[in-house]
Amino acid sequence: MFFWFTHLTILIVFLAFVLRMNLWWIAMPLNVSKVKMV
């Protein structure tokens, strides 16, 4: 039980990190285009 809880926690943290990186990569071109527009 403890093993599964630890594994699930690591998996959630990993997914959150990947999601944050994906959002960052998606937001980068938008920020660049905004800077170019300004």
Rosetta constraint file for C-alpha pairs under 8 A:
AtomPair CA 1 CA 5 HARMONIC 6.23 0.50
AtomPair CA 2 CA 6 HARMONIC 6.16 0.50
AtomPair CA 3 CA 7 HARMONIC 6.08 0.50
AtomPair CA 4 CA 8 HARMONIC 5.92 0.50
AtomPair CA 5 CA 9 HARMONIC 6.14 0.50
AtomPair CA 6 CA 10 HARMONIC 6.24 0.50
AtomPair CA 7 CA 11 HARMONIC 6.12 0.50
AtomPair CA 8 CA 12 HARMONIC 6.14 0.50
AtomPair CA 9 CA 13 HARMONIC 6.20 0.50
AtomPair CA 10 CA 14 HARMONIC 6.05 0.50
AtomPair CA 11 CA 15 HARMONIC 6.10 0.50
AtomPair CA 12 CA 16 HARMONIC 6.06 0.50
AtomPair CA 13 CA 17 HARMONIC 6.16 0.50
AtomPair CA 14 CA 18 HARMONIC 6.20 0.50
AtomPair CA 15 CA 19 HARMONIC 5.99 0.50
AtomPair CA 16 CA 20 HARMONIC 6.06 0.50
AtomPair CA 17 CA 21 HARMONIC 6.22 0.50
AtomPair CA 18 CA 22 HARMONIC 6.16 0.50
AtomPair CA 19 CA 23 HARMONIC 6.17 0.50
AtomPair CA 20 CA 24 HARMONIC 6.10 0.50
AtomPair CA 21 CA 25 HARMONIC 6.18 0.50
AtomPair CA 22 CA 26 HARMONIC 6.15 0.50
AtomPair CA 23 CA 27 HARMONIC 5.99 0.50
AtomPair CA 24 CA 28 HARMONIC 6.06 0.50
AtomPair CA 25 CA 29 HARMONIC 7.46 0.50
AtomPair CA 26 CA 30 HARMONIC 7.21 0.50
AtomPair CA 27 CA 31 HARMONIC 6.16 0.50
AtomPair CA 28 CA 32 HARMONIC 6.19 0.50
AtomPair CA 29 CA 33 HARMONIC 6.00 0.50
AtomPair CA 30 CA 34 HARMONIC 6.14 0.50
AtomPair CA 31 CA 35 HARMONIC 6.19 0.50
AtomPair CA 32 CA 36 HARMONIC 6.19 0.50
AtomPair CA 33 CA 37 HARMONIC 6.08 0.50
AtomPair CA 34 CA 38 HARMONIC 6.20 0.50
